[in-house]
Amino acid sequence: MGTTSKKISVFLTLSWCLITQAQGTLKEYKKANAVDSLFKNKVINTPKEFHWIGNDYVWYSNNLLKGKEFLLVNTKEQKQAQAFDHNKLGQSLSKFLGKEVKSNDLPIENLEFDKTLSTLVFTTDTTKASCNLKTYEIAKIGPYKKPAKTDDYWGGNFDELGNKPVGSPDSLNVAFIKNYNLYIKNKKTKVETQLSYDGSKGFYYSSYLQWSPNSKEIMAYKVRPGEDHKIYFVESSPADQFQPKLQTRDYLKPGDQLPFKSPQLFAVASKKQISVATDLFQEQYELSGIEWKDDSSAFTFEFNQRGHQVYRVLEVNATTGKVKVIIEETSPTFVDYSGKRYRYDLKKAMKLFGLRNVMAGIIYIYTMPFPEK
């Protein structure tokens, strides 16, 4: 009996040691919590907020060791410089706000330049204001209220059938989805015409369709929904009641079926469907950024292959439905695209300082170089 008691005692002691070691100490938890603050703002020269001013200029913000700056790119001369005099704007802001403002960390957001680059509109605190970039005089436009933060869940299912009917650019017809298929209705005669016949509950046409600029074609993509896979958790302290709540989230895991999109073309006059082959965008993780060219000759979109090892910008010919690759990035590991791409479709192909790919009137960025001084 004594021997058994000793064995149990030794076992419990070892178990307690293992549990204590697995949980970690208070010092280790504090060290882990301090990681975010220790490494916060340690990476500099990571440009963001790219915005075009016509087709000749691009402005963006760049973070510095202490603060940030706003830079302007002249695409014709392939040069860049500060978008305005930061010191002068800082001094004017100090007077305007009645408090000290650092020129290397201007508290301004939502910048808008006019085409002549002589006026800057921005928001600061609760005010919307404009600045004359010749005199640096600031004038109040009105009050500004920051948009409320939304707690949107990134993994939620998207309602592909929730869009309203879409009118044609020439205002003659309206396109919509009915019984999972594409229809158009003449606004004058109210006559409805069915254009697609292959839509079904399991593979239907999305209501987020797009007319070509000349109103002669419609791009409508079919959707095969992803797998319905939910996770459950308990909200222990909800704000509106004392009792806990059971929460659910859509959450697809590796191996689950993802949504599949298949863009299709329809000629309005002949009421014919132009088939679009899916060979170049199979195994989808995401298909996005569908845009018509201004001359209605084609539309483009982006394809991210599941596994993130292939990323393409594709073009679909509006007459033949033929798909071709405009830009392609591949990697044996993964294409690091998140937060590192910016696309701008141009009417004419042109060069842009600091960007990597310029093809067929589309400028696309995967990596940005550090700003040159």
Disulfide bonds with the S-S distance in Angstrom:
none
